[in-house]
């Protein structure tokens, strides 16, 4: 599309949005979105399901990227495709917006709409205004920070999983409104006693062997490795062939790439051992079926720690990531609730000795008490009572 034509379309859409948003709010209408409309997942999903169960009088609609609508159709989730006329009317008149990522900047938030930003992780890597240099494509450091400030000023509420995160969010997001220190609603699922039979049912549904333990590999993305804006590359440094040769009799491995990573995984030669679950909406389900987590700097380890299962930190590029790409809020080597390793051989050795890892790791309990203390299964309830029942 030609730049001038795109600009005219956006201006026309924005004007129409502003006109529609002048109409009265629909008091029971809530719009949800997760990861730019790509998933039915995370904190928005947990809040949606809690409201649906306890307060069915709300009219709840999901904002969905058209490329990902099949997942919503399959589940019977009500939705509007992003940037369609229906979406415009729904978003412009909703009383509440709930999302875990950023909304398009050219969409003006109506003054009487309440915007609940749930966010999507406990921060290890530096965020927004705490970043010294932004290496993401299609932007500059100053532009990125100014756009983030424009977005965060629209938020009325921000969810935090713990006191540690609240302090960082307040500063890094330049946010001066209400922080709800509730724990993450998405992790309520990990407390559900009904999940005792879930593991075998999940394995059967997805044709996974039921007699082997499960390793979940869930790394984050690298800001400086990309094809174009919003399309990131990830070169897997984990030697899957060595893992299969050494561990294949007892384990399988599930690979879950970050939602910003665009390329397909080629796992044909590892059939029966390595499985690609990158497109699986709900990583919480992968947590439950996994016996071990391998990650790097992804916030997934804060959530997985709730289960008190072994975590291995495969951080082959830790110096580059810490000093050049993003930077950390704390010393990972000192606080990590699991061993720090740099090579596949070290990963294999840790897995072979995994029975000793969780019990002998003195830092695990300290980590749990600092970051997981609010994960009691009541986070969604706390958020709903403060935002929806008091507004």
Secondary structure, DSSP 4 states (H G I P E B T S, - for coil): --HHHHHHHHHHHHHHHHHHTTSPPEEEEEEEESTTTT-S-HHHHHHHHHHHHH-TTSEEEEEE-GGGHHHHHHHT--EEETTSHHHHHHHHHEEEEEESSPPPTTSPPPTT-EEEE--S---SB--GGG-S----TT--HHHHHHHHHHHHTT-SEEEESSHHHHHHHHHHTT--SEEEE---GGGGGGG-GGGGGHHHHHHHHTT--SSSEEEEE-----TT-EEETTEE-----S-HHHHHHHHTTTEEEEE---TTB-SPP--GGGTTTEEE-TT-S-HHHHHHH-SEEEESS-THHHHHGGGT-EEEEE-TTHHHIIIII--BSS-HHHH-SS-EE-SHHHHHHHHHTHHHHHHH-THHHHHHHHHSTT-SS-HHHHHHHHHTTT-
